[in-house]
Amino acid sequence: MSNIPDTLKYASSHEWLRVENDVGTVGITDHAQNELSDIVFVELPEVGKTLSAGESCAVVESVKSASDINAPATGEVIEINPALGDNPDLVNDDPYGEGWFFKMKVTGDPEGLMGATDYAEMIGES
Amino acid sequence: MSDARATTTRQRQPPLHDVHARLGGQMVDFEGWLMPVKYSGIVEEHHAVRRTAGIFDISHMGEIWVSGVQAADFLNWMLTNNVNALEVGQAQYTLMCNEGGGVIDDLYIYRLGTETFLLIVNASRTGPDALWLEEKLEAFGQKKNVTLKNVSAEYAAVAVQGPAVAGFINDAFRGSGLILVDRLTDLKKNEVDAFALGKHDVYVARTGYTGEDGFEIVAPVECIEAVWDRLLVAGESSGLKPCGLGARDTLRLEMGYPLYGHELNEQITPFEAGLGYFVKLDQGEFIGRTALAEQKEKKPTKRSAAFRMLGKGPPPRAEYTVWGKDEVWNTGDQSILGKVTSGTQSPTLGVGIGLAMVQAHYAKPGSRFEVNIRGKYLRAEVVRRPFYKRPD
């Protein structure tokens, strides 16, 4: 079973969002990293770029394929995870911790995201 | 993250479906078959095959019997390699081409008797192959002396690959072969024998698609689970791991082996694909010979090149465009040289590797070009196949 922390919000496209004082941290879920397996490269958005919720903004590459990552909220990118350049496998090892993708200054209230229970149900693990 | 793995009702489940479910296989669509792409992880499974042993379900592959007094003559007319060079108990990689030299399929042929052959063909090509063989048998005019039987629905197959396999496979199939050997590991590379398993015959060839020592076992659907279980038990203490199609793909790509639909199709010839070794122009008349002889004389204008990325970055993928300064037109501008046909991050080498169909003068080892990866032009160098060589 996947790890699905209660404290996060989830997009149907398998990104998670943690908002603290308007700053949202974004990554992909444990379920997503497990499905992808063996992540070998992560392409992140540029700091300063303004993203709209649902917009494709990053790419995660496993051995098998390249997948788009969508912004779970609207706002400006303020920081990217520099560790993923040399160690993309952090996404596999610690998807909610050291494997975070980027931080954004969130504009308004994020919409259309799920809580842990609904996300668990969506991936068939409720 | 976009998830494009929709399932359809037309998918066929392999006979080992229950086994995959029990082992936690992640199932995906492959050419209409619901097959495991991985169990524990592609890289882990890949390393298992390079270091110890892995077992693959390859039941999606097709099987066609060709038998009769004129079977060898018919097959020699249909295939590019020399069937007459095969003794009973030998297997051969070969290609079936159309009149223009384009590849209908790449396949393995087992000679199981003087007049009995088994063709192991690609899942996606089983239908087209069977039709092509039937159509050409009409033209061959020896229907009384050649029998074709597409038995793909009645047979399943398993591959067991890796340096540790020879140490345990005799425990899975005891006793001597029905054709050739006293025990299974007496088979040499590209030899094949039949073994009795209950009331069934199973065919075991010392062949594979990984670059490692290993065997491929073709068996009636009714007993494929027994084959799988026997191998799993025999290999358990050697670290035998179930492996999915994901690792099968990275393993074959490290060897530079072609995959039909990527490196090969009906518009690509064996010479263009770098498979000229398997075309025996002097074996007598065969379909595509005239066109292939002409191409060999003139040299192909496009060729499949094995390349590795220079420096860190995302891995190349099929369909990415390949760019370079065109020496033919010498415009000084970058232009498209061709396209990537397969690409991945090599688990063994830790770099992006791929195969690309490019203008022939760029296919030589040492040539450099650039791969367009999401708008960035990243440098790559053409290298000799295989990318990875097993230490002897």
Interface residues (C-beta under 8 A of the other chain):
Chain A: S13 H14 E15 I28 A32 E35 L36 S37 D38 V40 F41 E43 V59 V60 E61 S62 V63 K64 S65 A66 S67 D68 I69 N70 G85
Chain B: M1 S2 D3 Q26 V37 K38 G41 I42 V43 H46 G246 D249 T250 K312 G313 P314 P315 R317 T344 Q345 P347 R374
